[in-house]
Amino acid sequence: MKSLFKKIVATALIFLIPLAILSLSGCDLGKDDDTLVITIHEDSENKDEAVNGDIVGDAGKSFTLLIWEEFVPNEMIEEFEKKFGIRPKVEVMEEDVDLTELLEKTPGRYDLIIASEYDLEGLLEEELLAEIDRGNIPNMTNIAAKFSQVPWDTGMKYSVPFTWGTIAILYNKNEVPENSISWETLRDPAYTGKIDLPNEPEYIFTQGKKILGLSVNESNPEKLEEVKELLFEQKEIIRGYFSIEEIKQHLVDGSSFVAFLPSYIALEIIEENEHIDFKVPNNGAPLWVDSWIIPESAKNKKNAEIFVNFMLNKENVIEFAEYGLEPVTVIGIRDQLDDELLKLGDIFPTNDVLKKCEHYEFSDEKSWDFMYKAWIELDGKDELKDED
């Protein structure tokens, strides 16, 4: 989910620039200097037998791991190497990298990657992912059913869901009563000029669908027209559509009272302004999920799978959740988490809240084009006002 708004940038280019030009643009993602490389290594004894029932890989060898900056604590990576004698080579992923393009340009470079569901759409379409060998990841049985049947990879054939969260409402507790929070809050005239929405078409439509009581995956053309009509009415009330950084600043400085954002971004804002809180409305919210994936061209697939199994160990999951402050897909760990995490409320939602939430499905081309064109019209309305 860290590459949240990458999709709109790519789509805008496709929509506005000839494909022949697009194929020649951008940087060469195959160059070593496009990612920050951190190699973590300590002398480790080769292990020829399983440790505490874990799967054994090729001791003394390595695998290349591509993750977001500080996604996995160094201590866990060092612990893995000591335990298995397998050396992870960690590369830090740029926030706006296109994983489909990266894997096409650098086959064989990566063995394991953490990816958002937005990344998975292109990777699955281009058949760039290896099928997961569950025999090497027995801890996949620890993954909650809600995440083992994600719509883009039912049965976890090509991905292993790992971290997750919701996309819901941030609000200033001094200005907006908690018991009043619902999807309707995002078009409440009481907060005219104080509501921020992310400048991304699918997200704008998502909150519009929820306001109308629809599924986040509603694609019926008549229903989408209803949502579009609502968005034009809502545009007169909200402050506007902004980048993530702009929304964060508005909430931190108190100039906006309400916003629609993912839970992991909510946490960053709450750390800077104690008056901000995060709420999932009673009728649920969309979910986001980040998953482990293995490229079809991976050279050290088994070692990568052993690392995923290590990360899904319940003790390690608890350590990871307390480090990253993000829920993990493994069941039965909530009562073992630090009480301070549970005080974060809907950022670490209960099972009752989770049951009301739903996964995104990849939008069909017709629905995406409709949402994109509507977003252009909505955004253009302010430009016309500015000219007057």
C-alpha positions as CSV (number, residue, x, y, z in Angstrom):
1,M,0.0,0.0,0.0
2,K,3.0,2.3,0.3
3,S,2.8,2.9,-3.5
4,L,-0.8,4.1,-3.1
5,F,-1.0,6.7,-5.8
6,K,1.3,5.1,-8.4
7,K,-1.7,3.7,-10.4
8,I,-3.1,7.1,-11.3
9,V,0.2,8.4,-12.6
10,A,0.6,5.4,-14.8
11,T,-2.9,5.6,-16.1
12,A,-2.7,9.4,-16.7
13,L,0.3,8.8,-18.9
14,I,-1.4,6.0,-20.9
15,F,-4.5,8.2,-21.2
16,L,-2.7,11.3,-22.4
17,I,0.5,10.2,-24.1
18,P,1.0,8.0,-27.1
19,L,2.1,4.5,-26.2
20,A,5.1,4.7,-28.5
21,I,6.4,7.7,-26.5
22,L,5.6,6.1,-23.1
23,S,7.6,3.0,-23.9
24,L,10.7,5.2,-24.3
25,S,10.2,7.4,-21.3
26,G,11.4,7.1,-17.7
27,C,14.6,6.0,-16.1
28,D,16.4,2.7,-16.6
29,L,15.2,0.7,-13.7
30,G,17.7,-2.0,-14.3
31,K,20.6,0.2,-13.1
32,D,22.0,-0.5,-9.7
33,D,21.9,3.1,-8.7
34,D,18.1,3.3,-8.8
35,T,17.7,1.5,-5.5
36,L,19.5,1.9,-2.2
37,V,21.3,-1.4,-1.5
38,I,21.8,-2.6,2.0
39,T,23.6,-5.9,2.5
40,I,23.3,-7.4,6.0
41,H,25.7,-10.2,6.9
42,E,27.1,-11.8,9.9
43,D,29.2,-15.0,10.1
44,S,26.6,-17.9,10.3
45,E,27.0,-21.6,10.8
46,N,25.5,-23.7,8.0
47,K,22.6,-25.7,9.2
48,D,21.8,-29.0,7.6
49,E,18.7,-29.9,9.6
50,A,15.5,-28.2,10.4
51,V,15.4,-25.8,13.4
52,N,12.3,-26.1,15.5
53,G,10.5,-27.7,12.6
54,D,11.3,-24.9,10.1
55,I,12.0,-25.7,6.5
56,V,15.8,-25.9,5.6
57,G,17.1,-24.1,2.6
58,D,20.5,-23.7,0.9
59,A,22.6,-22.7,3.9
60,G,25.5,-20.4,3.1
61,K,23.7,-19.0,0.1
62,S,21.7,-15.8,-0.2
63,F,18.6,-14.3,-1.7
64,T,17.7,-10.8,-2.7
65,L,14.8,-9.1,-0.9
66,L,13.1,-5.9,-2.3
67,I,11.2,-4.0,0.4
68,W,10.1,-0.5,1.4
69,E,12.6,1.4,3.5
70,E,12.7,0.1,7.1
71,F,9.8,-2.3,6.4
72,V,11.5,-5.2,8.2
73,P,13.7,-4.4,11.2
74,N,17.4,-5.2,10.7
75,E,17.3,-7.3,13.9
76,M,14.8,-9.7,12.3
77,I,16.9,-10.1,9.2
78,E,20.0,-10.8,11.3
79,E,18.0,-13.3,13.4
80,F,16.9,-15.1,10.2
81,E,20.5,-15.4,8.9
82,K,21.8,-16.7,12.2
83,K,19.1,-19.3,12.4
84,F,19.2,-20.6,8.8
85,G,22.6,-19.6,7.5
86,I,20.9,-17.9,4.6
87,R,22.1,-14.4,3.8
88,P,19.4,-11.9,2.8
89,K,20.6,-9.1,0.5
90,V,18.1,-6.2,1.1
91,E,17.3,-3.6,-1.5
92,V,15.1,-0.7,-0.7
93,M,12.3,0.0,-3.1
94,E,11.5,3.5,-4.3
95,E,8.0,4.6,-3.4
96,D,7.0,5.2,-7.1
97,V,8.6,2.2,-8.7
98,D,6.6,0.2,-11.3
99,L,7.2,-3.4,-10.3
100,T,5.9,-4.8,-13.6
101,E,8.4,-2.6,-15.5
102,L,11.2,-3.4,-13.0
103,L,10.8,-7.2,-13.3
104,E,10.6,-7.1,-17.0
105,K,13.8,-5.1,-17.2
106,T,15.7,-7.0,-14.5
107,P,14.8,-10.7,-14.7
108,G,16.5,-12.8,-12.1
109,R,17.6,-9.9,-9.9
110,Y,15.0,-10.3,-7.2
111,D,13.9,-13.4,-5.2
112,L,11.3,-11.9,-2.9
113,I,9.3,-8.6,-3.0
114,I,6.7,-6.9,-0.8
115,A,3.9,-5.6,-3.0
116,S,0.7,-3.7,-2.8
117,E,-2.5,-5.0,-4.5
118,Y,-2.1,-2.2,-7.1
119,D,1.2,-3.8,-8.1
120,L,-0.3,-7.2,-8.3
121,E,-2.7,-6.4,-11.1
122,G,0.0,-5.8,-13.7
123,L,2.3,-8.5,-12.4
124,L,-0.5,-11.2,-12.6
125,E,-1.6,-10.0,-16.1
126,E,2.0,-10.2,-17.4
127,E,2.5,-13.6,-15.7
128,L,5.6,-12.4,-13.9
129,L,5.0,-14.2,-10.6
130,A,6.1,-17.7,-9.6
131,E,3.6,-20.1,-8.0
132,I,4.0,-20.3,-4.3
133,D,5.2,-23.7,-3.0
134,R,3.2,-23.9,0.2
135,G,5.3,-26.9,1.3
136,N,8.1,-24.4,2.0
137,I,5.7,-22.0,3.9
138,P,3.7,-24.2,6.3
139,N,2.9,-21.0,8.4
140,M,0.6,-19.9,5.6
141,T,-2.0,-21.9,7.6
142,N,-1.8,-19.1,10.2
143,I,-3.3,-16.5,7.7
144,A,-6.8,-15.5,8.5
145,A,-9.5,-16.7,6.1
146,K,-10.4,-13.1,5.3
147,F,-7.1,-12.7,3.6
148,S,-6.5,-16.2,2.2
149,Q,-9.3,-15.6,-0.3
150,V,-8.4,-12.1,-1.6
151,P,-10.2,-11.6,-5.0
152,W,-7.1,-10.9,-7.0
153,D,-5.5,-14.2,-6.0
154,T,-8.0,-16.6,-4.5
155,G,-6.2,-19.3,-2.5
156,M,-2.9,-17.5,-2.4
157,K,-1.4,-19.1,-5.4
158,Y,0.9,-16.3,-6.4
159,S,1.0,-14.1,-3.3
160,V,1.2,-14.3,0.5
161,P,-0.9,-11.6,2.2
162,F,1.1,-10.1,5.1
163,T,0.1,-6.6,6.3
164,W,-3.3,-4.9,6.0
165,G,-5.4,-2.0,7.1
166,T,-8.5,0.0,6.2
167,I,-9.2,3.1,4.3
168,A,-11.6,5.3,6.3
169,I,-12.1,8.6,8.0
170,L,-9.6,10.8,9.8
171,Y,-11.1,13.5,11.9
172,N,-10.3,16.2,14.5
173,K,-11.8,15.2,17.8
174,N,-12.0,18.8,18.9
175,E,-14.2,19.7,15.9
176,V,-16.1,16.5,15.0
177,P,-17.8,14.3,17.6
178,E,-16.8,10.6,17.3
179,N,-20.3,9.4,17.6
180,S,-21.3,11.4,14.5
181,I,-18.7,9.8,12.2
182,S,-20.2,8.1,9.2
183,W,-19.6,8.2,5.5
184,E,-22.1,11.0,5.4
185,T,-19.5,13.1,7.3
186,L,-17.6,13.4,4.0
187,R,-20.4,15.6,2.6
188,D,-21.7,17.2,5.8
189,P,-22.3,21.0,5.2
190,A,-21.3,21.6,8.8
191,Y,-17.7,21.0,7.7
192,T,-17.8,23.0,4.4
193,G,-14.3,23.8,3.4
194,K,-12.8,21.5,6.0
195,I,-12.9,18.1,4.2
196,D,-9.9,16.8,2.3
197,L,-10.0,13.9,-0.3
198,P,-7.1,12.3,-2.0
199,N,-6.5,13.4,-5.5
200,E,-7.1,9.9,-7.1
201,P,-10.1,8.8,-9.1
202,E,-10.7,5.4,-7.6
203,Y,-10.5,6.7,-4.1
204,I,-12.8,9.6,-4.8
205,F,-15.3,7.1,-6.2
206,T,-14.8,4.7,-3.3
207,Q,-15.9,7.2,-0.7
208,G,-18.8,8.2,-3.0
209,K,-19.9,4.6,-3.2
210,K,-19.8,4.2,0.5
211,I,-21.8,7.4,1.1
212,L,-24.5,5.9,-1.2
213,G,-24.3,2.6,0.7
214,L,-22.8,0.7,-2.3
215,S,-20.0,-1.8,-2.4
216,V,-16.6,-0.4,-3.1
217,N,-16.5,-2.7,-6.2
218,E,-19.8,-1.4,-7.6
219,S,-19.4,-1.2,-11.4
220,N,-23.0,-0.9,-12.7
221,P,-23.0,2.1,-15.1
222,E,-26.2,3.6,-13.7
223,K,-24.8,3.4,-10.2
224,L,-21.5,5.0,-11.2
225,E,-23.5,7.8,-12.7
226,E,-25.3,8.3,-9.4
227,V,-21.9,8.4,-7.7
228,K,-20.6,10.9,-10.2
229,E,-23.6,13.1,-9.5
230,L,-23.0,12.9,-5.8
231,L,-19.3,13.9,-6.3
232,F,-20.2,17.1,-8.2
233,E,-22.6,18.0,-5.3
234,Q,-19.9,17.1,-2.8
235,K,-17.3,19.2,-4.6
236,E,-19.2,22.3,-3.4
237,I,-18.6,21.3,0.2
238,I,-15.1,19.8,0.4
239,R,-12.0,21.8,0.6
240,G,-10.6,20.0,-2.4
241,Y,-8.6,17.0,-3.8
242,F,-5.0,17.0,-2.5
243,S,-1.8,14.9,-2.4
244,I,-1.1,12.8,0.7
245,E,1.4,15.3,1.9
246,E,-1.0,18.2,1.6
247,I,-3.7,16.3,3.5
248,K,-1.3,15.5,6.2
249,Q,-0.3,19.1,6.6
250,H,-3.9,20.3,6.6
251,L,-4.9,17.9,9.4
252,V,-1.7,18.5,11.4
253,D,-2.1,22.3,11.3
254,G,-5.8,22.1,12.0
255,S,-6.9,23.8,8.8
256,S,-9.0,20.8,7.8
257,F,-11.1,18.7,10.1
258,V,-12.0,15.5,8.1
259,A,-10.2,13.4,5.5
260,F,-10.4,10.0,3.8
261,L,-7.1,8.1,4.0
262,P,-5.5,4.6,4.6
263,S,-4.8,3.6,8.2
264,Y,-1.0,3.6,7.8
265,I,-1.0,7.2,6.8
266,A,-3.5,8.0,9.6
267,L,-0.9,6.8,12.1
268,E,1.7,9.3,10.8
269,I,-0.7,12.1,11.2
270,I,-1.9,11.1,14.7
271,E,1.8,11.1,15.8
272,E,2.0,14.8,14.9
273,N,-1.4,15.9,16.1
274,E,-2.9,14.2,19.2
275,H,-6.3,15.7,18.4
276,I,-6.7,13.6,15.2
277,D,-8.3,10.1,15.3
278,F,-9.2,7.4,12.8
279,K,-12.6,5.8,12.5
280,V,-14.1,3.0,10.4
281,P,-17.9,3.8,10.0
282,N,-20.4,1.3,11.2
283,N,-21.1,-0.1,7.7
284,G,-17.5,-0.9,7.1
285,A,-14.7,0.3,4.8
286,P,-12.4,-0.9,2.0
287,L,-9.3,-2.9,3.0
288,W,-5.8,-2.6,1.7
289,V,-3.3,-5.6,1.7
290,D,0.4,-5.8,1.1
291,S,1.7,-9.3,0.1
292,W,4.9,-11.2,-0.4
293,I,5.5,-12.2,-4.0
294,I,8.2,-14.2,-5.8
295,P,9.2,-13.3,-9.3
296,E,8.9,-16.1,-11.9
297,S,12.6,-15.4,-12.7
298,A,13.7,-15.8,-9.1
299,K,17.0,-17.7,-8.7
300,N,16.7,-18.5,-5.0
301,K,13.0,-19.3,-4.7
302,K,13.2,-21.8,-1.8
303,N,15.3,-19.5,0.4
304,A,12.8,-16.7,-0.3
305,E,9.9,-19.0,0.7
306,I,11.7,-19.9,3.9
307,F,12.0,-16.3,4.8
308,V,8.3,-15.8,4.3
309,N,7.6,-18.7,6.5
310,F,9.9,-17.2,9.1
311,M,8.0,-13.9,8.9
312,L,4.7,-15.7,9.4
313,N,5.9,-17.4,12.6
314,K,3.5,-16.1,15.3
315,E,6.2,-14.8,17.6
316,N,7.9,-13.0,14.7
317,V,4.5,-11.6,13.5
318,I,4.0,-10.0,17.0
319,E,7.5,-8.5,16.9
320,F,6.9,-7.2,13.4
321,A,3.5,-5.7,14.2
322,E,4.9,-3.9,17.3
323,Y,7.8,-2.6,15.2
324,G,5.8,-1.5,12.1
325,L,2.6,-0.5,13.9
326,E,0.5,-2.3,11.2
327,P,-1.9,-5.2,11.5
328,V,-0.7,-8.6,10.1
329,T,-2.8,-11.2,8.4
330,V,-2.0,-13.9,10.9
331,I,-4.8,-15.0,13.2
332,G,-4.9,-15.4,17.0
333,I,-2.3,-12.7,17.9
334,R,-4.4,-9.7,18.9
335,D,-4.5,-10.6,22.6
336,Q,-0.7,-10.9,22.6
337,L,0.0,-7.4,21.2
338,D,1.2,-4.5,23.3
339,D,-1.7,-2.7,24.9
340,E,-0.5,0.6,23.4
341,L,-1.2,-0.8,19.9
342,L,-4.7,-1.7,20.8
343,K,-5.2,1.9,22.0
344,L,-4.8,3.0,18.4
345,G,-8.4,1.8,17.9
346,D,-9.5,1.3,14.3
347,I,-5.9,1.4,13.1
348,F,-5.8,-2.1,14.7
349,P,-9.5,-3.0,14.1
350,T,-11.2,-5.8,16.0
351,N,-12.6,-8.8,14.2
352,D,-16.1,-7.3,14.4
353,V,-14.9,-4.3,12.4
354,L,-13.0,-6.4,10.0
355,K,-16.1,-8.5,9.1
356,K,-17.8,-5.3,7.8
357,C,-14.9,-4.4,5.5
358,E,-14.3,-5.6,2.0
359,H,-11.4,-6.1,-0.4
360,Y,-11.0,-4.1,-3.6
361,E,-11.4,-6.0,-6.9
362,F,-9.4,-4.8,-9.9
363,S,-11.6,-2.4,-11.9
364,D,-12.7,-3.4,-15.4
365,E,-11.4,-1.1,-18.1
366,K,-14.8,0.5,-18.8
367,S,-15.4,1.4,-15.1
368,W,-11.8,2.7,-14.7
369,D,-12.2,4.9,-17.8
370,F,-15.5,6.3,-16.5
371,M,-13.9,7.2,-13.1
372,Y,-10.9,8.7,-14.7
373,K,-12.8,10.9,-17.0
374,A,-15.1,12.0,-14.1
375,W,-12.0,12.8,-12.0
376,I,-10.7,15.0,-14.9
377,E,-14.0,16.9,-15.0
378,L,-14.1,17.3,-11.2
379,D,-10.5,18.6,-11.1
380,G,-11.1,20.9,-14.0
381,K,-14.0,22.6,-12.3
382,D,-11.6,24.4,-9.9
383,E,-9.3,25.4,-12.8
384,L,-12.3,27.2,-14.5
385,K,-13.1,28.9,-11.2
386,D,-9.5,30.1,-10.9
387,E,-9.7,31.7,-14.3
388,D,-12.8,33.7,-13.5
